[in-house]
Amino acid sequence: MGTPETSREPCPDRILDDIGGAFGMGAVGGSAFHFIKGVHSSPTGTRLIGGTQAVRMNAPRVGGSFAVWGGLFSAFDCSMVYLRQKEDPWNSIIAGAATGGFLSMRQGLGPSARAAAFGGVLLGLIEGAGIMLNKVMSAQQDMPAMIEDPVPAMAGGPGFPMGQPHAQTQEGASVSGSESGSWLGGWFGGGKKKESEASGSNTEILESFDAPPVPNFEYK
């Protein structure tokens, strides 16, 4: 991820870019501020008209002031890049201080020095916040994905005691499978087989007995 200095336009085009961006930001912000102020200060029934008139009168002026500040800042920034032959946050900080001092030069040396100090501190805070944001974003992008490794299977497998060979477990599984199969067979097929065997034994026992003599009631 590039730093704010390296992600900007090159120096000759940077001045025009900053002038246009500063004018747009000042015009939009000034329009919103002066529209609310005009609506609040206008009498009832003419609030909307008063707000629009305040925007027409003041928004271009605010946008022009922002454009002048942005143009001077970019000019000083490009001058520092040319003199120091490198791009770093110090160029922006020095350019902010020089811009504040240059705009307040007509008010005297003291106000100019105070404006320069204020501009340098303001740009220092802005650059520091940008550097911290870039570090946080780069740390989030470089963070490796946490992938959990599968737990290696033990000698006896999961659910079995340590040291028990797999053969015994397979034999136990076959025995339990046969028992479960015989248990299920007892419910489904085995019961019928036992019933048939029981009925066969009953018929054999009944056939083995001799039939009793039939009584004869004829008179002799």
C-alpha positions in Angstrom: 0.0 0.0 0.0 1.4 3.3 -1.0 1.9 6.2 1.3 -0.2 9.4 0.8 2.9 11.1 -0.8 3.5 8.3 -3.4 -0.2 7.8 -4.2 -0.7 11.5 -5.2 -0.3 13.0 -8.7 3.2 14.1 -9.9 4.3 17.5 -9.0 3.3 19.7 -12.0 -0.2 18.1 -12.2 -0.5 18.0 -8.4 -1.0 21.8 -8.1 -4.0 21.8 -10.5 -5.5 18.7 -8.9 -5.3 20.2 -5.4 -6.7 23.6 -6.6 -9.8 21.8 -8.1 -10.3 19.5 -5.1 -10.0 22.3 -2.6 -12.4 24.5 -4.6 -15.0 21.7 -4.7 -14.6 20.9 -1.0 -14.9 24.6 -0.1 -17.9 25.1 -2.3 -19.8 22.1 -1.1 -19.0 22.8 2.6 -19.7 26.5 2.3 -23.0 25.9 0.5 -24.2 23.6 3.3 -23.1 26.0 6.0 -24.4 29.2 4.5 -27.7 27.6 3.5 -28.4 26.5 7.1 -27.3 29.9 8.3 -29.5 31.7 5.7 -32.5 29.6 6.6 -32.1 30.3 10.3 -31.6 34.1 9.9 -34.4 34.6 7.3 -38.0 35.5 8.4 -40.8 33.1 8.3 -42.1 32.4 4.8 -38.8 33.4 3.0 -36.5 30.9 4.7 -35.9 28.9 1.5 -35.2 32.0 -0.6 -32.9 33.4 2.1 -31.0 30.1 2.2 -30.4 30.0 -1.6 -29.4 33.7 -1.7 -26.9 33.1 1.1 -25.4 30.1 -0.9 -25.1 32.2 -4.1 -23.4 35.0 -2.2 -21.0 33.1 0.0 -20.3 29.6 -1.5 -18.0 30.9 -4.4 -16.1 33.0 -2.0 -15.4 30.0 0.4 -14.6 27.8 -2.5 -12.1 30.4 -3.8 -10.4 30.7 -0.4 -10.0 27.0 -0.3 -8.7 26.9 -3.8 -6.0 29.6 -3.0 -5.0 27.7 0.1 -4.8 24.4 -1.8 -2.8 26.0 -4.7 -0.3 27.6 -2.4 0.1 24.4 -0.4 0.8 22.3 -3.5 3.2 24.9 -4.8 5.2 24.8 -1.6 5.0 21.0 -1.4 6.4 20.7 -5.0 9.1 23.2 -4.1 10.1 21.1 -1.1 10.1 18.0 -3.2 12.4 19.7 -5.7 14.8 21.0 -3.0 14.9 17.8 -0.9 14.6 15.3 -3.8 12.4 13.0 -1.8 8.8 12.4 -0.8 8.1 12.2 2.9 5.6 13.8 5.4 8.0 16.6 6.2 7.3 18.2 2.8 3.6 18.5 3.7 4.3 19.8 7.2 6.7 22.5 5.9 4.3 23.4 3.1 1.4 23.7 5.6 3.5 26.0 7.8 4.6 28.1 4.8 1.1 28.4 3.4 -0.3 29.6 6.8 2.4 32.1 7.2 2.2 33.4 3.7 -1.6 34.0 3.9 -1.2 35.9 7.1 1.7 38.0 6.0 -0.3 41.2 5.6 -1.3 41.1 9.3 2.2 41.4 10.6 5.0 39.2 11.7 3.4 37.9 14.9 0.1 36.7 13.3 2.1 35.3 10.4 4.3 33.2 12.8 1.2 32.0 14.7 -0.5 31.0 11.5 2.6 29.2 10.3 2.8 27.3 13.5 -0.8 26.4 13.4 -0.5 25.2 9.8 2.5 23.1 10.5 0.8 21.5 13.6 -2.4 20.8 11.6 -0.5 19.2 8.7 1.5 17.2 11.2 -1.6 15.8 12.8 -3.1 15.0 9.4 0.1 13.2 8.2 0.4 11.3 11.4 -3.2 10.1 11.2 -2.6 9.0 7.6 0.5 7.1 8.5 -1.2 5.3 11.4 -4.1 4.4 9.1 -1.8 3.0 6.5 0.0 0.9 9.1 -3.2 -0.5 10.4 -4.5 -1.3 7.0 -1.2 -2.9 5.9 -1.1 -5.0 9.1 -4.6 -6.3 8.5 -3.7 -7.2 4.9 -0.4 -8.9 5.9 -2.1 -10.9 8.7 -1.8 -14.7 7.8 -4.9 -16.8 7.8 -5.1 -19.1 10.8 -5.6 -22.7 9.6 -6.0 -25.3 12.2 -4.0 -28.5 11.6 -5.9 -31.8 12.0 -5.2 -33.7 15.1 -3.0 -36.8 14.3 -4.7 -40.1 14.8 -3.5 -42.1 17.8 -2.3 -45.7 17.8 -5.7 -47.0 18.8 -7.7 -44.5 16.9 -10.1 -42.0 18.4 -12.4 -43.5 21.0 -10.1 -46.4 21.8 -7.4 -46.8 24.5 -3.8 -46.2 23.8 -1.7 -49.0 22.5 -4.6 -51.2 21.3 -3.9 -52.5 17.8 -6.2 -51.9 15.0 -6.7 -55.6 14.3 -8.3 -56.0 17.7 -10.6 -53.1 17.0 -11.5 -54.6 13.7 -12.2 -58.0 15.3 -14.3 -56.2 18.0 -16.2 -54.4 15.2 -16.9 -57.7 13.4 -18.0 -59.4 16.5 -20.3 -56.5 17.4 -21.5 -56.5 13.9 -22.3 -60.2 13.9 -24.0 -59.7 17.3 -26.0 -56.8 16.0 -26.8 -58.7 12.9 -28.1 -61.7 14.9 -30.0 -59.4 17.2 -31.6 -57.7 14.2 -32.2 -61.1 12.6 -33.9 -62.3 15.7 -36.3 -59.4 15.3 -37.0 -59.9 11.6 -35.9 -63.3 10.2 -34.8 -65.3 13.2 -38.2 -65.1 14.9 -39.9 -66.7 11.9 -37.4 -69.5 11.8 -37.9 -70.2 15.5 -41.6 -70.2 15.1 -41.3 -72.7 12.2 -39.0 -75.0 14.1 -41.4 -74.9 17.1 -44.4 -75.7 14.9 -42.5 -78.6 13.2 -41.7 -80.2 16.5 -45.3 -80.0 17.7 -46.6 -81.8 14.6 -44.0 -84.5 15.0 -45.0 -85.1 18.6 -48.7 -85.2 17.8 -48.2 -87.7 14.9 -46.2 -90.0 17.2 -49.3 -90.7 19.4 -51.8 -93.4 18.4 -55.4 -92.5 17.9 -57.7 -93.7 20.7 -60.3 -96.4 19.9 -63.7 -95.2 18.7 -66.5 -96.6 20.9 -69.1 -98.8 19.2 -72.7 -98.5 20.4 -74.3 -101.4 18.3 -76.5 -104.0 20.2 -75.3 -107.6 19.8 
